[in-house]
Amino acid sequence: MSDRITVEELSELMKKTAGITVSPQELRDRPDTAFEEFGIDSLGLLGIVGELENRHGTAMPVDAERCKTPREFLALVNSSLLAGA
């Protein structure tokens, strides 16, 4: 298990928890695009956070479910995972 969440993992989580298909390349190309524009609402993001907590066995930052963009989400979650490593 990596101590960082990649765009590939985020893409897979978006598909698994919210049923939204967004390629990793699209996430790389549009990191500041709002999750809403990709079709991810607050419940979808909450599902992603919950799945990450299960996978990593640790609580994600409280603000993770309020992140607006993939860049913001990955920065927050990865800084938390690195701090806990």
PDB file with SEQRES, HELIX, SHEET and CRYST1 records, atoms N, CA, C and O in Angstrom:
SEQRES   1 A   85  MET SER ASP ARG ILE THR VAL GLU GLU LEU SER GLU LEU          
SEQRES   2 A   85  MET LYS LYS THR ALA GLY ILE THR VAL SER PRO GLN GLU          
SEQRES   3 A   85  LEU ARG ASP ARG PRO ASP THR ALA PHE GLU GLU PHE GLY          
SEQRES   4 A   85  ILE ASP SER LEU GLY LEU LEU GLY ILE VAL GLY GLU LEU          
SEQRES   5 A   85  GLU ASN ARG HIS GLY THR ALA MET PRO VAL ASP ALA GLU          
SEQRES   6 A   85  ARG CYS LYS THR PRO ARG GLU PHE LEU ALA LEU VAL ASN          
SEQRES   7 A   85  SER SER LEU LEU ALA GLY ALA                                  
HELIX    1 AA1 VAL A    7  ALA A   18  1                                  12    
HELIX    2 AA2 PRO A   24  ASP A   29  1                                   6    
HELIX    3 AA3 PHE A   35  PHE A   38  1                                   4    
HELIX    4 AA4 SER A   42  HIS A   56  1                                  15    
HELIX    5 AA5 VAL A   62  ARG A   66  5                                   5    
HELIX    6 AA6 PRO A   70  GLY A   84  1                                  15    
CRYST1    1.000    1.000    1.000  90.00  90.00  90.00 P 1           1          
ATOM      1  N   MET A   1       0.856  -1.193   0.000  1.00  0.00           N  
ATOM      2  CA  MET A   1       0.000   0.000   0.000  1.00  0.00           C  
ATOM      3  C   MET A   1       0.888   1.239   0.000  1.00  0.00           C  
ATOM      4  O   MET A   1       1.777   1.370   0.842  1.00  0.00           O  
ATOM      5  N   SER A   2       0.657   2.114  -0.911  1.00  0.00           N  
ATOM      6  CA  SER A   2       1.440   3.337  -1.030  1.00  0.00           C  
ATOM      7  C   SER A   2       1.020   4.348   0.042  1.00  0.00           C  
ATOM      8  O   SER A   2      -0.096   4.312   0.559  1.00  0.00           O  
ATOM      9  N   ASP A   3       1.953   5.249   0.352  1.00  0.00           N  
ATOM     10  CA  ASP A   3       1.617   6.299   1.311  1.00  0.00           C  
ATOM     11  C   ASP A   3       1.178   7.569   0.593  1.00  0.00           C  
ATOM     12  O   ASP A   3       1.111   8.641   1.195  1.00  0.00           O  
ATOM     13  N   ARG A   4       0.883   7.442  -0.689  1.00  0.00           N  
ATOM     14  CA  ARG A   4       0.360   8.555  -1.485  1.00  0.00           C  
ATOM     15  C   ARG A   4      -0.785   8.064  -2.359  1.00  0.00           C  
ATOM     16  O   ARG A   4      -0.774   6.934  -2.847  1.00  0.00           O  
ATOM     17  N   ILE A   5      -1.762   8.925  -2.545  1.00  0.00           N  
ATOM     18  CA  ILE A   5      -2.866   8.627  -3.453  1.00  0.00           C  
ATOM     19  C   ILE A   5      -2.487   9.219  -4.810  1.00  0.00           C  
ATOM     20  O   ILE A   5      -2.146  10.398  -4.899  1.00  0.00           O  
ATOM     21  N   THR A   6      -2.545   8.419  -5.846  1.00  0.00           N  
ATOM     22  CA  THR A   6      -2.212   8.873  -7.196  1.00  0.00           C  
ATOM     23  C   THR A   6      -3.492   9.258  -7.944  1.00  0.00           C  
ATOM     24  O   THR A   6      -4.601   8.970  -7.495  1.00  0.00           O  
ATOM     25  N   VAL A   7      -3.316   9.908  -9.081  1.00  0.00           N  
ATOM     26  CA  VAL A   7      -4.490  10.220  -9.905  1.00  0.00           C  
ATOM     27  C   VAL A   7      -5.128   8.936 -10.418  1.00  0.00           C  
ATOM     28  O   VAL A   7      -6.339   8.885 -10.631  1.00  0.00           O  
ATOM     29  N   GLU A   8      -4.316   7.894 -10.618  1.00  0.00           N  
ATOM     30  CA  GLU A   8      -4.869   6.614 -11.055  1.00  0.00           C  
ATOM     31  C   GLU A   8      -5.796   6.040  -9.974  1.00  0.00           C  
ATOM     32  O   GLU A   8      -6.883   5.546 -10.272  1.00  0.00           O  
ATOM     33  N   GLU A   9      -5.351   6.112  -8.733  1.00  0.00           N  
ATOM     34  CA  GLU A   9      -6.176   5.603  -7.639  1.00  0.00           C  
ATOM     35  C   GLU A   9      -7.433   6.459  -7.461  1.00  0.00           C  
ATOM     36  O   GLU A   9      -8.519   5.928  -7.231  1.00  0.00           O  
ATOM     37  N   LEU A  10      -7.287   7.765  -7.566  1.00  0.00           N  
ATOM     38  CA  LEU A  10      -8.452   8.641  -7.451  1.00  0.00           C  
ATOM     39  C   LEU A  10      -9.454   8.338  -8.565  1.00  0.00           C  
ATOM     40  O   LEU A  10     -10.660   8.288  -8.321  1.00  0.00           O  
ATOM     41  N   SER A  11      -8.964   8.139  -9.767  1.00  0.00           N  
ATOM     42  CA  SER A  11      -9.839   7.803 -10.893  1.00  0.00           C  
ATOM     43  C   SER A  11     -10.599   6.509 -10.622  1.00  0.00           C  
ATOM     44  O   SER A  11     -11.801   6.421 -10.870  1.00  0.00           O  
ATOM     45  N   GLU A  12      -9.886   5.503 -10.110  1.00  0.00           N  
ATOM     46  CA  GLU A  12     -10.506   4.218  -9.805  1.00  0.00           C  
ATOM     47  C   GLU A  12     -11.544   4.368  -8.691  1.00  0.00           C  
ATOM     48  O   GLU A  12     -12.611   3.756  -8.746  1.00  0.00           O  
ATOM     49  N   LEU A  13     -11.232   5.181  -7.686  1.00  0.00           N  
ATOM     50  CA  LEU A  13     -12.172   5.415  -6.581  1.00  0.00           C  
ATOM     51  C   LEU A  13     -13.421   6.153  -7.057  1.00  0.00           C  
ATOM     52  O   LEU A  13     -14.525   5.869  -6.594  1.00  0.00           O  
ATOM     53  N   MET A  14     -13.249   7.093  -7.973  1.00  0.00           N  
ATOM     54  CA  MET A  14     -14.400   7.819  -8.512  1.00  0.00           C  
ATOM     55  C   MET A  14     -15.345   6.844  -9.209  1.00  0.00           C  
ATOM     56  O   MET A  14     -16.564   6.950  -9.076  1.00  0.00           O  
ATOM     57  N   LYS A  15     -14.780   5.898  -9.950  1.00  0.00           N  
ATOM     58  CA  LYS A  15     -15.585   4.900 -10.652  1.00  0.00           C  
ATOM     59  C   LYS A  15     -16.258   3.944  -9.663  1.00  0.00           C  
ATOM     60  O   LYS A  15     -17.450   3.656  -9.777  1.00  0.00           O  
ATOM     61  N   LYS A  16     -15.478   3.455  -8.689  1.00  0.00           N  
ATOM     62  CA  LYS A  16     -15.984   2.461  -7.743  1.00  0.00           C  
ATOM     63  C   LYS A  16     -17.035   3.022  -6.803  1.00  0.00           C  
ATOM     64  O   LYS A  16     -18.063   2.383  -6.580  1.00  0.00           O  
ATOM     65  N   THR A  17     -16.796   4.207  -6.244  1.00  0.00           N  
ATOM     66  CA  THR A  17     -17.687   4.711  -5.197  1.00  0.00           C  
ATOM     67  C   THR A  17     -18.804   5.603  -5.719  1.00  0.00           C  
ATOM     68  O   THR A  17     -19.869   5.692  -5.108  1.00  0.00           O  
ATOM     69  N   ALA A  18     -18.562   6.266  -6.854  1.00  0.00           N  
ATOM     70  CA  ALA A  18     -19.571   7.195  -7.365  1.00  0.00           C  
ATOM     71  C   ALA A  18     -20.099   6.814  -8.742  1.00  0.00           C  
ATOM     72  O   ALA A  18     -21.044   7.427  -9.238  1.00  0.00           O  
ATOM     73  N   GLY A  19     -19.491   5.801  -9.361  1.00  0.00           N  
ATOM     74  CA  GLY A  19     -19.949   5.387 -10.680  1.00  0.00           C  
ATOM     75  C   GLY A  19     -19.608   6.374 -11.783  1.00  0.00           C  
ATOM     76  O   GLY A  19     -20.228   6.364 -12.846  1.00  0.00           O  
ATOM     77  N   ILE A  20     -18.616   7.231 -11.530  1.00  0.00           N  
ATOM     78  CA  ILE A  20     -18.230   8.252 -12.498  1.00  0.00           C  
ATOM     79  C   ILE A  20     -16.881   7.872 -13.098  1.00  0.00           C  
ATOM     80  O   ILE A  20     -15.906   7.676 -12.372  1.00  0.00           O  
ATOM     81  N   THR A  21     -16.826   7.767 -14.429  1.00  0.00           N  
ATOM     82  CA  THR A  21     -15.591   7.413 -15.101  1.00  0.00           C  
ATOM     83  C   THR A  21     -14.883   8.671 -15.579  1.00  0.00           C  
ATOM     84  O   THR A  21     -15.383   9.403 -16.434  1.00  0.00           O  
ATOM     85  N   VAL A  22     -13.709   8.905 -15.008  1.00  0.00           N  
ATOM     86  CA  VAL A  22     -12.835  10.002 -15.417  1.00  0.00           C  
ATOM     87  C   VAL A  22     -11.442   9.401 -15.511  1.00  0.00           C  
ATOM     88  O   VAL A  22     -10.945   8.824 -14.543  1.00  0.00           O  
ATOM     89  N   SER A  23     -10.814   9.532 -16.664  1.00  0.00           N  
ATOM     90  CA  SER A  23      -9.501   8.914 -16.842  1.00  0.00           C  
ATOM     91  C   SER A  23      -8.445   9.622 -16.001  1.00  0.00           C  
ATOM     92  O   SER A  23      -8.570  10.812 -15.712  1.00  0.00           O  
ATOM     93  N   PRO A  24      -7.408   8.891 -15.610  1.00  0.00           N  
ATOM     94  CA  PRO A  24      -6.306   9.529 -14.889  1.00  0.00           C  
ATOM     95  C   PRO A  24      -5.700  10.689 -15.683  1.00  0.00           C  
ATOM     96  O   PRO A  24      -5.316  11.710 -15.112  1.00  0.00           O  
ATOM     97  N   GLN A  25      -5.621  10.519 -16.999  1.00  0.00           N  
ATOM     98  CA  GLN A  25      -5.056  11.596 -17.817  1.00  0.00           C  
ATOM     99  C   GLN A  25      -5.916  12.854 -17.749  1.00  0.00           C  
ATOM    100  O   GLN A  25      -5.389  13.966 -17.704  1.00  0.00           O  
ATOM    101  N   GLU A  26      -7.225  12.684 -17.741  1.00  0.00           N  
ATOM    102  CA  GLU A  26      -8.110  13.847 -17.626  1.00  0.00           C  
ATOM    103  C   GLU A  26      -7.923  14.537 -16.274  1.00  0.00           C  
ATOM    104  O   GLU A  26      -7.955  15.765 -16.193  1.00  0.00           O  
ATOM    105  N   LEU A  27      -7.726  13.751 -15.217  1.00  0.00           N  
ATOM    106  CA  LEU A  27      -7.471  14.341 -13.898  1.00  0.00           C  
ATOM    107  C   LEU A  27      -6.139  15.100 -13.905  1.00  0.00           C  
ATOM    108  O   LEU A  27      -6.019  16.157 -13.285  1.00  0.00           O  
ATOM    109  N   ARG A  28      -5.136  14.551 -14.612  1.00  0.00           N  
ATOM    110  CA  ARG A  28      -3.849  15.254 -14.726  1.00  0.00           C  
ATOM    111  C   ARG A  28      -3.992  16.546 -15.529  1.00  0.00           C  
ATOM    112  O   ARG A  28      -3.412  17.574 -15.181  1.00  0.00           O  
ATOM    113  N   ASP A  29      -4.771  16.477 -16.604  1.00  0.00           N  
ATOM    114  CA  ASP A  29      -4.933  17.637 -17.486  1.00  0.00           C  
ATOM    115  C   ASP A  29      -5.802  18.724 -16.878  1.00  0.00           C  
ATOM    116  O   ASP A  29      -5.648  19.900 -17.206  1.00  0.00           O  
ATOM    117  N   ARG A  30      -6.717  18.338 -15.993  1.00  0.00           N  
ATOM    118  CA  ARG A  30      -7.680  19.289 -15.426  1.00  0.00           C  
ATOM    119  C   ARG A  30      -7.722  19.201 -13.896  1.00  0.00           C  
ATOM    120  O   ARG A  30      -8.798  19.000 -13.333  1.00  0.00           O  
ATOM    121  N   PRO A  31      -6.587  19.344 -13.211  1.00  0.00           N  
ATOM    122  CA  PRO A  31      -6.555  19.142 -11.762  1.00  0.00           C  
ATOM    123  C   PRO A  31      -7.326  20.181 -10.966  1.00  0.00           C  
ATOM    124  O   PRO A  31      -7.687  19.939  -9.814  1.00  0.00           O  
ATOM    125  N   ASP A  32      -7.580  21.336 -11.571  1.00  0.00           N  
ATOM    126  CA  ASP A  32      -8.294  22.399 -10.857  1.00  0.00           C  
ATOM    127  C   ASP A  32      -9.760  22.499 -11.264  1.00  0.00           C  
ATOM    128  O   ASP A  32     -10.441  23.463 -10.916  1.00  0.00           O  
ATOM    129  N   THR A  33     -10.237  21.511 -11.993  1.00  0.00           N  
ATOM    130  CA  THR A  33     -11.652  21.456 -12.370  1.00  0.00           C  
ATOM    131  C   THR A  33     -12.443  20.956 -11.170  1.00  0.00           C  
ATOM    132  O   THR A  33     -12.042  19.998 -10.510  1.00  0.00           O  
ATOM    133  N   ALA A  34     -13.551  21.597 -10.895  1.00  0.00           N  
ATOM    134  CA  ALA A  34     -14.379  21.208  -9.743  1.00  0.00           C  
ATOM    135  C   ALA A  34     -14.871  19.772  -9.893  1.00  0.00           C  
ATOM    136  O   ALA A  34     -15.223  19.330 -10.987  1.00  0.00           O  
ATOM    137  N   PHE A  35     -14.888  19.053  -8.766  1.00  0.00           N  
ATOM    138  CA  PHE A  35     -15.428  17.689  -8.780  1.00  0.00           C  
ATOM    139  C   PHE A  35     -16.833  17.685  -9.381  1.00  0.00           C  
ATOM    140  O   PHE A  35     -17.202  16.747 -10.086  1.00  0.00           O  
ATOM    141  N   GLU A  36     -17.609  18.719  -9.108  1.00  0.00           N  
ATOM    142  CA  GLU A  36     -18.978  18.790  -9.633  1.00  0.00           C  
ATOM    143  C   GLU A  36     -18.999  18.726 -11.157  1.00  0.00           C  
ATOM    144  O   GLU A  36     -19.907  18.135 -11.742  1.00  0.00           O  
ATOM    145  N   GLU A  37     -18.002  19.334 -11.802  1.00  0.00           N  
ATOM    146  CA  GLU A  37     -17.943  19.298 -13.268  1.00  0.00           C  
ATOM    147  C   GLU A  37     -17.650  17.896 -13.785  1.00  0.00           C  
ATOM    148  O   GLU A  37     -18.007  17.564 -14.916  1.00  0.00           O  
ATOM    149  N   PHE A  38     -17.006  17.077 -12.973  1.00  0.00           N  
ATOM    150  CA  PHE A  38     -16.765  15.677 -13.335  1.00  0.00           C  
ATOM    151  C   PHE A  38     -17.977  14.810 -12.995  1.00  0.00           C  
ATOM    152  O   PHE A  38     -18.037  13.647 -13.393  1.00  0.00           O  
ATOM    153  N   GLY A  39     -18.941  15.366 -12.263  1.00  0.00           N  
ATOM    154  CA  GLY A  39     -20.128  14.617 -11.883  1.00  0.00           C  
ATOM    155  C   GLY A  39     -20.074  14.051 -10.480  1.00  0.00           C  
ATOM    156  O   GLY A  39     -20.919  13.237 -10.108  1.00  0.00           O  
ATOM    157  N   ILE A  40     -19.077  14.476  -9.683  1.00  0.00           N  
ATOM    158  CA  ILE A  40     -18.942  14.002  -8.307  1.00  0.00           C  
ATOM    159  C   ILE A  40     -19.559  15.028  -7.367  1.00  0.00           C  
ATOM    160  O   ILE A  40     -19.111  16.173  -7.300  1.00  0.00           O  
ATOM    161  N   ASP A  41     -20.594  14.605  -6.641  1.00  0.00           N  
ATOM    162  CA  ASP A  41     -21.210  15.502  -5.662  1.00  0.00           C  
ATOM    163  C   ASP A  41     -20.624  15.229  -4.285  1.00  0.00           C  
ATOM    164  O   ASP A  41     -19.687  14.441  -4.157  1.00  0.00           O  
ATOM    165  N   SER A  42     -21.158  15.864  -3.266  1.00  0.00           N  
ATOM    166  CA  SER A  42     -20.611  15.722  -1.913  1.00  0.00           C  
ATOM    167  C   SER A  42     -20.728  14.283  -1.404  1.00  0.00           C  
ATOM    168  O   SER A  42     -19.840  13.808  -0.695  1.00  0.00           O  
ATOM    169  N   LEU A  43     -21.798  13.595  -1.753  1.00  0.00           N  
ATOM    170  CA  LEU A  43     -21.936  12.194  -1.336  1.00  0.00           C  
ATOM    171  C   LEU A  43     -20.911  11.301  -2.027  1.00  0.00           C  
ATOM    172  O   LEU A  43     -20.379  10.370  -1.422  1.00  0.00           O  
ATOM    173  N   GLY A  44     -20.639  11.590  -3.288  1.00  0.00           N  
ATOM    174  CA  GLY A  44     -19.615  10.838  -4.014  1.00  0.00           C  
ATOM    175  C   GLY A  44     -18.248  11.025  -3.384  1.00  0.00           C  
ATOM    176  O   GLY A  44     -17.487  10.069  -3.236  1.00  0.00           O  
ATOM    177  N   LEU A  45     -17.942  12.253  -3.015  1.00  0.00           N  
ATOM    178  CA  LEU A  45     -16.656  12.537  -2.381  1.00  0.00           C  
ATOM    179  C   LEU A  45     -16.579  11.875  -1.003  1.00  0.00           C  
ATOM    180  O   LEU A  45     -15.525  11.380  -0.603  1.00  0.00           O  
ATOM    181  N   LEU A  46     -17.678  11.869  -0.298  1.00  0.00           N  
ATOM    182  CA  LEU A  46     -17.731  11.204   0.999  1.00  0.00           C  
ATOM    183  C   LEU A  46     -17.461   9.702   0.841  1.00  0.00           C  
ATOM    184  O   LEU A  46     -16.781   9.098   1.671  1.00  0.00           O  
ATOM    185  N   GLY A  47     -17.990   9.116  -0.215  1.00  0.00           N  
ATOM    186  CA  GLY A  47     -17.728   7.703  -0.502  1.00  0.00           C  
ATOM    187  C   GLY A  47     -16.259   7.441  -0.783  1.00  0.00           C  
ATOM    188  O   GLY A  47     -15.713   6.428  -0.349  1.00  0.00           O  
ATOM    189  N   ILE A  48     -15.618   8.350  -1.507  1.00  0.00           N  
ATOM    190  CA  ILE A  48     -14.185   8.226  -1.802  1.00  0.00           C  
ATOM    191  C   ILE A  48     -13.389   8.296  -0.503  1.00  0.00           C  
ATOM    192  O   ILE A  48     -12.483   7.495  -0.277  1.00  0.00           O  
ATOM    193  N   VAL A  49     -13.733   9.254   0.344  1.00  0.00           N  
ATOM    194  CA  VAL A  49     -13.042   9.406   1.635  1.00  0.00           C  
ATOM    195  C   VAL A  49     -13.216   8.137   2.476  1.00  0.00           C  
ATOM    196  O   VAL A  49     -12.252   7.644   3.061  1.00  0.00           O  
ATOM    197  N   GLY A  50     -14.427   7.617   2.535  1.00  0.00           N  
ATOM    198  CA  GLY A  50     -14.690   6.404   3.303  1.00  0.00           C  
ATOM    199  C   GLY A  50     -13.889   5.212   2.791  1.00  0.00           C  
ATOM    200  O   GLY A  50     -13.343   4.441   3.580  1.00  0.00           O  
ATOM    201  N   GLU A  51     -13.822   5.066   1.492  1.00  0.00           N  
ATOM    202  CA  GLU A  51     -13.055   3.961   0.906  1.00  0.00           C  
ATOM    203  C   GLU A  51     -11.569   4.110   1.224  1.00  0.00           C  
ATOM    204  O   GLU A  51     -10.900   3.124   1.531  1.00  0.00           O  
ATOM    205  N   LEU A  52     -11.053   5.323   1.152  1.00  0.00           N  
ATOM    206  CA  LEU A  52      -9.642   5.552   1.496  1.00  0.00           C  
ATOM    207  C   LEU A  52      -9.373   5.226   2.960  1.00  0.00           C  
ATOM    208  O   LEU A  52      -8.338   4.646   3.291  1.00  0.00           O  
ATOM    209  N   GLU A  53     -10.290   5.593   3.822  1.00  0.00           N  
ATOM    210  CA  GLU A  53     -10.131   5.284   5.247  1.00  0.00           C  
ATOM    211  C   GLU A  53     -10.082   3.778   5.469  1.00  0.00           C  
ATOM    212  O   GLU A  53      -9.290   3.290   6.276  1.00  0.00           O  
ATOM    213  N   ASN A  54     -10.923   3.048   4.758  1.00  0.00           N  
ATOM    214  CA  ASN A  54     -10.920   1.586   4.870  1.00  0.00           C  
ATOM    215  C   ASN A  54      -9.615   0.997   4.345  1.00  0.00           C  
ATOM    216  O   ASN A  54      -9.034   0.111   4.972  1.00  0.00           O  
ATOM    217  N   ARG A  55      -9.158   1.484   3.208  1.00  0.00           N  
ATOM    218  CA  ARG A  55      -7.932   0.954   2.595  1.00  0.00           C  
ATOM    219  C   ARG A  55      -6.694   1.233   3.432  1.00  0.00           C  
ATOM    220  O   ARG A  55      -5.817   0.379   3.561  1.00  0.00           O  
ATOM    221  N   HIS A  56      -6.629   2.414   3.991  1.00  0.00           N  
ATOM    222  CA  HIS A  56      -5.423   2.835   4.697  1.00  0.00           C  
ATOM    223  C   HIS A  56      -5.517   2.632   6.203  1.00  0.00           C  
ATOM    224  O   HIS A  56      -4.525   2.797   6.912  1.00  0.00           O  
ATOM    225  N   GLY A  57      -6.697   2.277   6.696  1.00  0.00           N  
ATOM    226  CA  GLY A  57      -6.856   2.011   8.113  1.00  0.00           C  
ATOM    227  C   GLY A  57      -6.635   3.230   8.990  1.00  0.00           C  
ATOM    228  O   GLY A  57      -6.238   3.110  10.150  1.00  0.00           O  
ATOM    229  N   THR A  58      -6.890   4.384   8.438  1.00  0.00           N  
ATOM    230  CA  THR A  58      -6.709   5.623   9.193  1.00  0.00           C  
ATOM    231  C   THR A  58      -7.730   6.658   8.735  1.00  0.00           C  
ATOM    232  O   THR A  58      -8.187   6.635   7.592  1.00  0.00           O  
ATOM    233  N   ALA A  59      -8.074   7.553   9.631  1.00  0.00           N  
ATOM    234  CA  ALA A  59      -9.032   8.610   9.291  1.00  0.00           C  
ATOM    235  C   ALA A  59      -8.388   9.601   8.329  1.00  0.00           C  
ATOM    236  O   ALA A  59      -7.218   9.953   8.471  1.00  0.00           O  
ATOM    237  N   MET A  60      -9.154  10.034   7.371  1.00  0.00           N  
ATOM    238  CA  MET A  60      -8.703  11.076   6.450  1.00  0.00           C  
ATOM    239  C   MET A  60      -8.967  12.435   7.105  1.00  0.00           C  
ATOM    240  O   MET A  60      -9.760  12.526   8.042  1.00  0.00           O  
ATOM    241  N   PRO A  61      -8.319  13.473   6.625  1.00  0.00           N  
ATOM    242  CA  PRO A  61      -8.542  14.805   7.196  1.00  0.00           C  
ATOM    243  C   PRO A  61     -10.028  15.181   7.147  1.00  0.00           C  
ATOM    244  O   PRO A  61     -10.737  14.842   6.199  1.00  0.00           O  
ATOM    245  N   VAL A  62     -10.475  15.876   8.171  1.00  0.00           N  
ATOM    246  CA  VAL A  62     -11.879  16.278   8.272  1.00  0.00           C  
ATOM    247  C   VAL A  62     -12.327  17.056   7.036  1.00  0.00           C  
ATOM    248  O   VAL A  62     -13.460  16.894   6.581  1.00  0.00           O  
ATOM    249  N   ASP A  63     -11.461  17.886   6.498  1.00  0.00           N  
ATOM    250  CA  ASP A  63     -11.826  18.721   5.353  1.00  0.00           C  
ATOM    251  C   ASP A  63     -11.761  18.000   4.012  1.00  0.00           C  
ATOM    252  O   ASP A  63     -12.111  18.596   2.993  1.00  0.00           O  
ATOM    253  N   ALA A  64     -11.327  16.744   3.971  1.00  0.00           N  
ATOM    254  CA  ALA A  64     -11.172  16.031   2.700  1.00  0.00           C  
ATOM    255  C   ALA A  64     -12.474  15.983   1.909  1.00  0.00           C  
ATOM    256  O   ALA A  64     -12.476  16.145   0.688  1.00  0.00           O  
ATOM    257  N   GLU A  65     -13.569  15.761   2.608  1.00  0.00           N  
ATOM    258  CA  GLU A  65     -14.853  15.659   1.899  1.00  0.00           C  
ATOM    259  C   GLU A  65     -15.380  17.013   1.427  1.00  0.00           C  
ATOM    260  O   GLU A  65     -16.393  17.075   0.730  1.00  0.00           O  
ATOM    261  N   ARG A  66     -14.703  18.089   1.801  1.00  0.00           N  
ATOM    262  CA  ARG A  66     -15.120  19.425   1.358  1.00  0.00           C  
ATOM    263  C   ARG A  66     -14.236  19.989   0.248  1.00  0.00           C  
ATOM    264  O   ARG A  66     -14.460  21.103  -0.227  1.00  0.00           O  
ATOM    265  N   CYS A  67     -13.230  19.212  -0.161  1.00  0.00           N  
ATOM    266  CA  CYS A  67     -12.335  19.678  -1.225  1.00  0.00           C  
ATOM    267  C   CYS A  67     -13.141  19.889  -2.506  1.00  0.00           C  
ATOM    268  O   CYS A  67     -14.085  19.154  -2.795  1.00  0.00           O  
ATOM    269  N   LYS A  68     -12.752  20.891  -3.252  1.00  0.00           N  
ATOM    270  CA  LYS A  68     -13.494  21.238  -4.466  1.00  0.00           C  
ATOM    271  C   LYS A  68     -12.883  20.662  -5.738  1.00  0.00           C  
ATOM    272  O   LYS A  68     -13.592  20.463  -6.725  1.00  0.00           O  
ATOM    273  N   THR A  69     -11.567  20.390  -5.731  1.00  0.00           N  
ATOM    274  CA  THR A  69     -10.894  19.934  -6.949  1.00  0.00           C  
ATOM    275  C   THR A  69      -9.994  18.727  -6.652  1.00  0.00           C  
ATOM    276  O   THR A  69      -9.605  18.505  -5.506  1.00  0.00           O  
ATOM    277  N   PRO A  70      -9.672  17.960  -7.682  1.00  0.00           N  
ATOM    278  CA  PRO A  70      -8.738  16.851  -7.483  1.00  0.00           C  
ATOM    279  C   PRO A  70      -7.391  17.303  -6.913  1.00  0.00           C  
ATOM    280  O   PRO A  70      -6.843  16.627  -6.042  1.00  0.00           O  
ATOM    281  N   ARG A  71      -6.851  18.420  -7.379  1.00  0.00           N  
ATOM    282  CA  ARG A  71      -5.571  18.899  -6.862  1.00  0.00           C  
ATOM    283  C   ARG A  71      -5.656  19.171  -5.362  1.00  0.00           C  
ATOM    284  O   ARG A  71      -4.784  18.759  -4.598  1.00  0.00           O  
ATOM    285  N   GLU A  72      -6.704  19.860  -4.953  1.00  0.00           N  
ATOM    286  CA  GLU A  72      -6.901  20.179  -3.535  1.00  0.00           C  
ATOM    287  C   GLU A  72      -7.049  18.892  -2.715  1.00  0.00           C  
ATOM    288  O   GLU A  72      -6.446  18.757  -1.650  1.00  0.00           O  
ATOM    289  N   PHE A  73      -7.846  17.961  -3.212  1.00  0.00           N  
ATOM    290  CA  PHE A  73      -8.093  16.708  -2.510  1.00  0.00           C  
ATOM    291  C   PHE A  73      -6.804  15.906  -2.350  1.00  0.00           C  
ATOM    292  O   PHE A  73      -6.480  15.464  -1.248  1.00  0.00           O  
ATOM    293  N   LEU A  74      -6.067  15.718  -3.445  1.00  0.00           N  
ATOM    294  CA  LEU A  74      -4.840  14.931  -3.394  1.00  0.00           C  
ATOM    295  C   LEU A  74      -3.793  15.577  -2.493  1.00  0.00           C  
ATOM    296  O   LEU A  74      -3.101  14.880  -1.751  1.00  0.00           O  
ATOM    297  N   ALA A  75      -3.673  16.889  -2.549  1.00  0.00           N  
ATOM    298  CA  ALA A  75      -2.694  17.587  -1.698  1.00  0.00           C  
ATOM    299  C   ALA A  75      -3.028  17.373  -0.226  1.00  0.00           C  
ATOM    300  O   ALA A  75      -2.143  17.068   0.572  1.00  0.00           O  
ATOM    301  N   LEU A  76      -4.290  17.529   0.135  1.00  0.00           N  
ATOM    302  CA  LEU A  76      -4.700  17.389   1.533  1.00  0.00           C  
ATOM    303  C   LEU A  76      -4.533  15.951   2.024  1.00  0.00           C  
ATOM    304  O   LEU A  76      -3.952  15.712   3.083  1.00  0.00           O  
ATOM    305  N   VAL A  77      -5.044  15.004   1.253  1.00  0.00           N  
ATOM    306  CA  VAL A  77      -4.983  13.603   1.666  1.00  0.00           C  
ATOM    307  C   VAL A  77      -3.535  13.120   1.705  1.00  0.00           C  
ATOM    308  O   VAL A  77      -3.135  12.447   2.655  1.00  0.00           O  
ATOM    309  N   ASN A  78      -2.748  13.456   0.687  1.00  0.00           N  
ATOM    310  CA  ASN A  78      -1.374  12.984   0.653  1.00  0.00           C  
ATOM    311  C   ASN A  78      -0.526  13.608   1.756  1.00  0.00           C  
ATOM    312  O   ASN A  78       0.342  12.935   2.311  1.00  0.00           O  
ATOM    313  N   SER A  79      -0.753  14.863   2.084  1.00  0.00           N  
ATOM    314  CA  SER A  79       0.014  15.458   3.180  1.00  0.00           C  
ATOM    315  C   SER A  79      -0.354  14.785   4.503  1.00  0.00           C  
ATOM    316  O   SER A  79       0.505  14.613   5.368  1.00  0.00           O  
ATOM    317  N   SER A  80      -1.601  14.411   4.665  1.00  0.00           N  
ATOM    318  CA  SER A  80      -2.028  13.709   5.863  1.00  0.00           C  
ATOM    319  C   SER A  80      -1.420  12.312   5.927  1.00  0.00           C  
ATOM    320  O   SER A  80      -0.951  11.893   6.985  1.00  0.00           O  
ATOM    321  N   LEU A  81      -1.423  11.587   4.809  1.00  0.00           N  
ATOM    322  CA  LEU A  81      -0.854  10.239   4.782  1.00  0.00           C  
ATOM    323  C   LEU A  81       0.657  10.281   5.045  1.00  0.00           C  
ATOM    324  O   LEU A  81       1.188   9.444   5.775  1.00  0.00           O  
ATOM    325  N   LEU A  82       1.340  11.257   4.449  1.00  0.00           N  
ATOM    326  CA  LEU A  82       2.789  11.366   4.651  1.00  0.00           C  
ATOM    327  C   LEU A  82       3.111  11.712   6.091  1.00  0.00           C  
ATOM    328  O   LEU A  82       4.096  11.217   6.638  1.00  0.00           O  
ATOM    329  N   ALA A  83       2.300  12.552   6.715  1.00  0.00           N  
ATOM    330  CA  ALA A  83       2.518  12.939   8.105  1.00  0.00           C  
ATOM    331  C   ALA A  83       2.318  11.748   9.035  1.00  0.00           C  
ATOM    332  O   ALA A  83       2.978  11.638  10.068  1.00  0.00           O  
ATOM    333  N   GLY A  84       1.414  10.870   8.664  1.00  0.00           N  
ATOM    334  CA  GLY A  84       1.125   9.703   9.496  1.00  0.00           C  
ATOM    335  C   GLY A  84       2.032   8.522   9.232  1.00  0.00           C  
ATOM    336  O   GLY A  84       1.997   7.535   9.966  1.00  0.00           O  
ATOM    337  N   ALA A  85       2.851   8.611   8.183  1.00  0.00           N  
ATOM    338  CA  ALA A  85       3.712   7.470   7.798  1.00  0.00           C  
ATOM    339  C   ALA A  85       4.898   7.309   8.730  1.00  0.00           C  
ATOM    340  O   ALA A  85       5.710   6.403   8.544  1.00  0.00           O  
TER     341      ALA A  85                                                      
END                                                                             
